């Protein structure tokens, strides 16, 4: 805006249009080129290297022996996680107890089982009969009412459950304890003022709110447990890895059979990941203003944003603006 001194007329000048220069990202193009080259090399190797034996993978992928191993792996995962979750909740409550003996006992359990490898624990439970040949029920430091042989009770399957479940309980206890501590203490104080007992407060007030913190790491622990079950092969227990090992011990096709096991592990892991997402979304109600979209909703949004004709939307908007009778005239100084 300039002003002439003699006439007193104010002359308004329009500012120049802003030239928007897009930000350059050369690193992204370099990274994309490197990834594209690696993917092309992998695809070329898969297509030209006959040692992959793709026909052998298709042959054994749906065999009954592999299916039996997969079911055994799923069964081990479910039972071990149930033992781990239940034991973890009990240990977490014990850690938060005001009784020093109870809290110290829980701490020692967690310290021991988290401090020793799960493979060592599996081998220990498998050979527990060498330490305790018999197991009896009776009066402490007194006579026993009934006695069993340890080898008949602690089978390979029972040793697998003990090794996996008791170890998982130590990790789950810390996850549950973190979730309980994330709940505001005012919730517990208000429940106590209403006359609710401690266990009822934990079940009806604290745990439902703590689930938002507990669920994500619990899902990770479940996926990790699915893969950790492969360690039971060292104690002659049966699972997915053992089933493919028995096959490639007979035909010496190690790589194709390991790929068969890997494919099934990836399939089950993907299903568990999707289930974890929906469980997290369920417990997020009330804590966020808007729930995150589900994968089908994201897919519809992506397709609508990238494949829906944009000019049709623009035309509809322009027509609605022009035909609006209440729109004031835009020309002139009125």
Secondary structure by P-SEA (a helix, b strand, c coil): ccccccccbbbbbbcccccccccccaaaaaaaaaaaaaaaaaaaaaacccccaaaaaaaacccaaaaaaaaaaaaaaaaaaaaaaaaaaaaaaaaacccaaaaaaaaaaaaaaaaccaaaaaaaaaaccccccccccccccccccbbbbccccccaaaaaaaaaaaaaaaaaaaaaaaaaaaccaaaaaaaaaacccaaaaaaccccccccccccaaaaaaaaaaaaacccccccccccaaaaaaaaaaaccccaaaaaaaaaaaaaaaaaaaaaaaaaaaaacccccccccccaaaaaaaaaaaccccaaaaaaaaaaaaaaccccccccccc
